[in-house]
Amino acid sequence: MKRSPAFSSLVTAVASVCVASGIIVACANGSSLGIETGDAGSTANIDPGQPTEISQPVPTHRDASSLGMLPLGDAGEAGAAQGTVTLDAGADGGNGCAAIGPSFVCGLNPQCGCPTGETCDISDETTGATTCINAGASIQGDECFVSSDCQVGLTCFLGACRPYCTGDTLGGPCTGTGLGTCAQASSGDQNIPNEEVCYVSCDLANPAAACGANGCVHAGGQTNCETVGFATSGEACTDPTDCAPGFACVTFTTTGSDASSSTCQEYCTFPTGSCSVGETCQHFSTDIVLNGKTYGFCQ
């Protein structure tokens, strides 16, 4: 069985980001600013505890860096190298496949050594041993529980099907459509040998396009498809994965007070993004700009 996303994470040397909206590292700091609405020059004087009071809350988007996948800048932090052997044509799927140790059954990146319809996947998180498993039907970004849910060549990590890095450098971009950074995977506080996987890039305001039923989490300056929660507009949260797909975990701090509260608010594309009736698209105290889009939240 593949690890449960609840007990797995990707680690990296990336600084936390305190932004008005974001994902991986949780930040609750904010400057004493009002919230600009979509109407030029106007501000929203809203106290999160008592919406009718005149005060100026500062929205801070909780970043999920510490909770999900993060790129690894120093390859030396990865799991111990296991070495490779070349499978000859007599082995299943051989033909020069660079099978990885310690089991030397098949290769992860690039995928090789397994019969048609199977994927080479890590079967032992302690040693990094690999084996061939039957592949499933879920595509990149889609929800999964085990790697056998995913199509050939994909593994299940953080609840989403994703490829192993293919000759990519840890902390650098993954090769392939719709992918972000190559990252080292870990379980608890231990790196998993041989497990280097890719972020799956997505649109915060439209996660279904790349993530299926999963959420799109803002992670250290990029995005990633992950399993998220069910909380929606106005419901309490402590990190982005508490919120339903398409929702940010936003911290409101009232100017002149230490009081703050964090609630799930729907993402929107600032300033013209659509929101529910009676809400407008507002920007965070620090703008989140990804792939040319500025993201805000509905309130």
Secondary structure by P-SEA (a helix, b strand, c coil): ccccccccccccccccccccccccbbbccccccccccccccccccccccccccbbbbbbbccccccccbbbbccccccccccbbbbbccccccccccccccccccccccccccccccccccccccccbbbbbbbbccccccccccccccccccbbbcccbbbbcccccccccccccccccbbbbbbccccccccbbbbbbbbbccccccccccbbbbbccccccbbbbbbbcccccccccccccccccbbbbbccccccbbbbbbbbbccccccccccbbbbbccbbbbcccbbbbbcc
